[in-house]
Amino acid sequence: MPVADSYILAPCTCFASTVFNGHMTTPDAPTAPVDPTTTEAWAALEAHDLELEGSLREWFAEDPERAARFTHGAADLHVDLSKNLITPETLELLLQLSREVGVEERRDAMFAGAHINTTEDRAVLHTALRRPAGASPALTVDGQDIDADVRGTLERVYAFARKVRSGEWTGVTGKRIETVVNIGIGGSDLGPVMVYEALKPHAQEGLEARFLSNIDPTDAYETTRGLDPETTLVIIASKTFTTLETLTNARLVRSWLLDGLRESAGLRAEQEQEAVAKHFVAVSTALDKVAEFGIDPENAFGFWDWVGGRYSVDSAIGTVLATVLGPEVFEELLAGFHAMDEHFATAPAEQNVPLLMGLLNIWNVNFLEAETHAVLPYSQYLHRFPAYLQQLTMESNGKAVRWDGSLATTETGEVFWGEPGTNGQHAFYQLIHQGNRVIPADFIAFATPDHALADGEQDVHELFLANFFAQTKALAFGKTAEEVRAEGTEGALVAAREFSGDRPTTSIMAPKLTPSVLGQLIALYEHITFVQGTVWGINSFDQWGVELGKQLAKELAGAVAGDEEKIAAEDASTEGLIRYYRAHREG
């Protein structure tokens, strides 16, 4: 990152940055990415991959310090990397690669507000959303007082949330709110629903959240089914207030609510505007469109173009969370995000967990030829975490073009997937254990359960964690043919019951799934994604691949509705499918 002579490095109380006259400055964004395949480290890693000998069994036997050497702390997280297919030399070469492609310089540029989102010419400042009040040095980017704007919006969100939680905010008939329905899609849905499910024990009694995202009318039907319109509050989350799915669902729910109020409370036509204003709020910056929908612009909470949707759960997009879980819980969540930001910005490279995990993913993808990555939380409350990570990682790094417009020179991206343990053990772990594909897996668990239950004398959480520990041990060390025979198995069954081991895993543990720990986990994967994107030379902060399908859907609407001229203009496959739909649609 170019730094002018008049800049000085600030002592880091929030994160690494450059300051001028006490204010954080905006450095120039890095220009052309470094082609990783042209670096000395890449060539050395290729040679190292060919020469690497031994197994995890052997490496653990030869090095009693291996587990300690590859285990690191990051905020409240305990991260064991020792069961990955690496040696100390592997890690040294990966860190050399990081230096040669400029990961740390680009990291510092991101934190300071450089326009590293090159295709949209924007800063990337989701980390600013969780800076604590009074953070120093102050952060000013492109003339915007970032800290003041972020905290100002948060306080407005918190004031609204407190009104709902206390019963001061009521529906049009005077009843207190019991259900908050969040309508959004993509980052306006995946993050909030994941966090809500993860922190559900913190929800205020008598107040629940529901989430509506899919344009499939079944989703709107099921989301509103059983709700009382008089006690329902709706949050419409759309920055531009133009998202097709979100606005369609918002209109459906508005109709449901007004129809219900007419039936249950005798709502008159002249009261409809008041009803919408009392039962709908928005997370949007398009105040004119918000007002046109019937929402009071005073009840619209905005965010900024330097916040990507998949990085926005800690912005006003989290209004549903602050309302149902409470401002104090939301602040703790933000503190967890910030703790991981601090670690990523300041920890030495050799102990920097997001950096190391991102580089490990590079090793797995580009050298061990892994194509997918499993995330396996041993916590039912984290059952939506893999789905959340799918958008974070695959929308960010699912690209074949680098940030200067040139083609990537390596394989990029990973297919992220997963389910909670132990359910996954009885579904897809077979492939991870004995398939002929390399499937790196992250296992996540917590020492203290949210609900401690016993089955007779058996502590069920301990039984649960025994499975967690057993799976990574089995994947790492396997079972040899000799061990299978020693158990009395002979003949063709020996091969079927043999486990090769050397299946790479990372174990992440924390004392308990708290709001802070959840924030740390989310930020950890945000920064892992950033590291991978930087090595590949990818802009991890745009999503042009999402746009084409949206555009074509709008163009096809007329054909789907029966316009013969438009149907006939389609390709043969699309025409045939539309005609099948029209011939078989009932009702």
Long-range contacts (C-beta under 8 A, 24 or more apart in sequence): 1-27, 1-28, 1-30, 1-105, 1-106, 1-108, 1-109, 1-112, 1-114, 2-27, 2-28, 3-27, 10-137, 12-342, 12-345, 12-346, 13-135, 13-136, 14-131, 14-132, 14-135, 14-136, 14-137, 14-338, 14-341, 14-342, 15-111, 15-127, 15-341, 15-342, 15-344, 15-345, 15-346, 16-107, 16-108, 16-111, 16-345, 16-346, 17-108, 17-111, 17-112, 17-137, 17-139, 18-108, 18-112, 19-137, 22-137, 22-138, 23-137, 23-138, 23-139, 23-140, 24-112, 24-113, 24-137, 24-138, 24-139, 24-140, 24-141, 25-112, 26-112, 26-113, 26-114, 26-123, 26-140, 26-141, 26-142, 27-108, 27-109, 27-112, 27-114, 28-109, 28-114, 29-109, 29-114, 29-115, 29-116, 29-118, 30-102, 30-105, 30-106, 30-109, 30-114, 30-116, 31-404, 32-404, 32-406, 33-101, 33-402, 33-403, 33-404, 33-534, 33-537, 33-538, 34-100, 34-101, 34-102, 34-537, 35-409, 35-537, 36-97, 36-100, 36-101, 36-409, 36-410, 36-535, 36-536, 36-537, 37-409, 37-410, 39-97, 39-100, 39-101, 40-96, 40-100, 41-93, 41-94, 41-96, 41-97, 41-99, 41-100, 42-97, 44-93, 44-96, 45-90, 45-93, 45-94, 45-97, 45-363, 45-367, 46-367, 48-89, 48-90, 48-93, 49-367, 49-368, 52-85, 52-87, 52-90, 54-87, 55-501, 55-502, 56-83, 56-85, 56-476, 56-477, 56-501, 56-502, 57-476, 57-477, 57-478, 57-501, 59-87, 60-477, 72-351, 72-353, 72-356, 73-353, 74-340, 74-343, 74-347, 74-353, 74-354, 74-520, 74-524, 75-336, 75-339, 75-340, 75-342, 75-343, 75-516, 75-520, 76-336, 76-339, 76-510, 76-511, 76-514, 76-516, 76-517, 76-520, 77-340, 77-353, 77-508, 77-509, 77-510, 77-517, 77-520, 77-521, 77-524, 78-508, 78-509, 78-510, 79-353, 79-357, 79-506, 79-507, 79-508, 79-509, 80-506, 80-507, 80-508, 80-509, 81-356, 81-357, 81-360, 81-506, 83-472, 83-475, 83-476, 83-504, 83-505, 83-506, 83-507, 84-360, 84-363, 84-364, 84-440, 84-504, 84-505, 84-506, 85-363, 85-364, 85-368, 85-502, 85-504, 86-360, 86-363, 90-363, 91-350, 91-356, 91-359, 94-356, 94-359, 94-360, 94-362, 94-363, 95-349, 95-350, 95-359, 97-359, 97-362, 97-535, 98-349, 98-355, 98-359, 98-531, 98-535, 99-349, 101-534, 101-535, 101-537, 102-534, 103-355, 103-358, 103-531, 103-534, 103-535, 104-349, 104-355, 106-534, 107-344, 107-345, 107-530, 107-534, 108-345, 110-530, 111-341, 111-345, 112-141, 113-139, 113-141, 113-142, 113-146, 113-306, 116-403, 116-539, 116-541, 117-306, 117-308, 117-539, 117-541, 117-542, 118-403, 118-404, 118-539, 119-403, 119-539, 119-542, 119-544, 120-305, 120-541, 120-542, 122-305, 122-306, 122-541, 123-306, 124-306, 124-308, 124-311, 124-541, 125-304, 125-306, 125-307, 126-306, 126-307, 126-308, 126-311, 126-312, 126-314, 126-315, 126-526, 127-337, 127-338, 127-341, 128-306, 129-307, 129-312, 129-314, 129-315, 129-334, 129-337, 130-314, 130-334, 130-335, 130-337, 130-338, 130-341, 130-519, 130-523, 131-338, 132-334, 132-335, 132-338, 141-306, 144-304, 149-304, 153-301, 153-302, 153-303, 153-315, 153-316, 154-316, 156-301, 157-301, 157-316, 157-318, 157-319, 157-322, 157-327, 158-322, 158-327, 158-330, 160-281, 160-299, 160-301, 160-319, 160-323, 161-319, 161-322, 161-323, 161-326, 161-327, 162-327, 164-207, 164-233, 164-323, 165-204, 165-207, 165-323, 165-326, 169-233, 170-278, 171-229, 171-230, 171-231, 171-232, 171-233, 171-275, 171-278, 171-279, 172-230, 172-261, 172-265, 172-267, 172-271, 172-274, 172-275, 172-278, 172-279, 173-230, 173-261, 173-265, 175-228, 175-230, 175-231, 176-231, 177-207, 177-231, 177-232, 177-233, 178-206, 178-207, 178-208, 178-228, 178-231, 178-232, 179-207, 179-208, 179-209, 179-210, 179-227, 179-228, 179-231, 179-232, 179-233, 180-207, 180-208, 180-209, 180-210, 180-232, 180-233, 180-234, 180-235, 180-320, 180-323, 180-324, 181-209, 181-210, 181-211, 181-212, 181-223, 181-224, 181-227, 181-232, 181-233, 181-234, 181-235, 181-253, 182-209, 182-210, 182-211, 182-212, 182-235, 182-237, 182-320, 183-212, 183-213, 183-234, 183-235, 183-236, 183-237, 183-246, 183-249, 183-250, 183-253, 184-211, 184-213, 184-235, 184-236, 184-237, 184-238, 184-243, 184-246, 184-283, 184-317, 185-213, 185-214, 185-243, 185-245, 185-246, 186-213, 186-309, 186-310, 186-391, 186-546, 187-308, 187-309, 187-310, 187-311, 187-312, 187-313, 187-317, 187-391, 188-213, 188-237, 188-238, 188-243, 188-246, 188-283, 188-309, 188-312, 188-317, 189-213, 189-237, 190-310, 190-384, 190-387, 190-388, 190-391, 191-310, 191-312, 191-313, 191-317, 191-318, 191-388, 191-522, 192-237, 192-313, 192-317, 192-318, 192-320, 192-321, 193-384, 194-313, 194-382, 194-384, 194-385, 194-387, 194-388, 195-313, 195-318, 195-321, 195-333, 195-518, 196-320, 196-321, 196-324, 196-325, 197-381, 197-382, 197-383, 197-384, 198-379, 198-381, 198-382, 198-384, 198-385, 198-513, 198-518, 199-321, 199-325, 199-329, 199-333, 199-381, 199-513, 199-515, 199-518, 200-381, 201-381, 201-450, 202-325, 202-326, 202-329, 202-515, 203-324, 203-325, 204-324, 204-325, 204-326, 207-323, 207-324, 208-324, 209-320, 209-321, 209-323, 209-324, 211-320, 212-249, 212-253, 213-245, 213-246, 213-249, 214-245, 215-244, 215-245, 215-248, 215-249, 217-252, 219-249, 220-249, 220-252, 220-253, 220-256, 223-253, 224-253, 224-256, 228-260, 228-264, 229-256, 229-257, 229-258, 229-260, 229-261, 229-264, 229-279, 230-260, 230-261, 230-264, 230-265, 232-257, 232-279, 233-279, 233-280, 233-281, 233-323, 234-279, 234-280, 234-281, 235-280, 235-281, 235-282, 235-283, 235-319, 235-320, 235-323, 236-280, 236-281, 236-282, 236-283, 236-284, 236-293, 236-295, 237-282, 237-283, 237-284, 237-317, 237-319, 237-320, 238-282, 238-283, 238-284, 238-286, 239-283, 239-284, 239-285, 239-286, 239-302, 239-303, 239-309, 240-284, 240-285, 240-286, 240-289, 241-282, 241-284, 241-286, 241-289, 241-290, 241-293, 242-286, 242-289, 244-550, 244-553, 244-554, 250-280, 250-293, 254-280, 254-293, 254-294, 281-319, 283-316, 283-317, 283-319, 308-541, 308-543, 309-543, 310-391, 310-392, 310-395, 310-396, 311-392, 311-526, 311-541, 313-522, 314-519, 325-515, 329-515, 330-515, 332-514, 332-515, 332-516, 332-519, 333-515, 333-516, 333-518, 333-519, 334-519, 335-516, 335-519, 336-514, 336-515, 336-516, 336-517, 336-518, 336-519, 336-520, 336-521, 336-522, 336-523, 337-519, 337-520, 337-522, 337-523, 338-519, 338-523, 339-516, 339-519, 339-520, 339-523, 340-519, 340-520, 340-523, 340-524, 340-527, 341-523, 341-527, 344-523, 344-527, 353-524, 354-523, 354-524, 354-527, 354-528, 354-530, 354-531, 355-527, 355-531, 357-506, 357-524, 357-528, 357-531, 358-527, 358-528, 358-529, 358-530, 358-531, 358-532, 358-535, 359-531, 359-535, 360-440, 360-506, 361-414, 361-440, 361-528, 361-531, 361-532, 362-531, 362-532, 362-535, 362-536, 364-438, 364-440, 364-504, 365-411, 365-412, 365-413, 365-414, 365-532, 366-410, 366-411, 368-438, 368-504, 369-411, 369-438, 370-414, 370-437, 370-438, 370-439, 370-440, 370-504, 371-414, 371-415, 371-437, 372-414, 372-415, 372-416, 372-417, 372-437, 372-439, 373-414, 373-415, 373-416, 373-417, 373-439, 373-440, 373-441, 373-442, 374-416, 374-417, 374-418, 374-424, 374-432, 374-439, 374-440, 374-441, 374-442, 375-416, 375-417, 375-418, 375-441, 375-442, 375-444, 376-418, 376-419, 376-420, 376-421, 376-424, 376-441, 376-442, 376-443, 376-444, 376-471, 377-418, 377-420, 377-421, 377-444, 377-445, 378-420, 378-421, 378-422, 378-443, 378-444, 378-445, 378-446, 378-464, 378-465, 378-467, 378-468, 379-420, 379-444, 379-445, 379-446, 379-513, 380-420, 381-450, 381-513, 382-420, 382-444, 382-513, 383-419, 383-420, 385-418, 385-444, 385-521, 386-416, 386-417, 386-418, 386-419, 388-522, 389-416, 389-418, 389-525, 390-416, 390-417, 392-525, 392-526, 392-529, 393-525, 393-529, 395-543, 395-545, 395-546, 396-529, 396-533, 396-538, 396-540, 396-541, 396-543, 397-529, 397-532, 397-533, 397-536, 397-538, 397-540, 398-545, 399-538, 399-539, 399-545, 401-538, 402-536, 402-537, 402-538, 402-539, 403-537, 403-538, 403-539, 404-537, 406-537, 408-536, 408-537, 408-538, 409-537, 410-536, 412-536, 412-538, 421-464, 421-467, 421-468, 421-471, 422-464, 422-467, 425-467, 425-471, 429-471, 432-475, 432-503, 433-474, 433-475, 433-499, 433-503, 434-499, 434-500, 438-503, 438-504, 439-503, 440-504, 440-505, 440-506, 441-475, 441-503, 441-504, 441-505, 441-506, 442-505, 442-506, 442-508, 443-468, 443-471, 443-472, 443-505, 443-506, 443-507, 443-508, 444-508, 444-509, 444-521, 445-507, 445-508, 445-509, 446-509, 446-510, 446-511, 446-512, 446-513, 446-517, 447-509, 447-510, 447-511, 447-512, 448-511, 448-512, 450-512, 450-513, 468-507, 471-505, 472-505, 472-507, 474-499, 474-501, 475-501, 475-503, 475-504, 475-505, 476-501, 476-502, 476-503, 476-505, 477-501, 478-502, 478-503
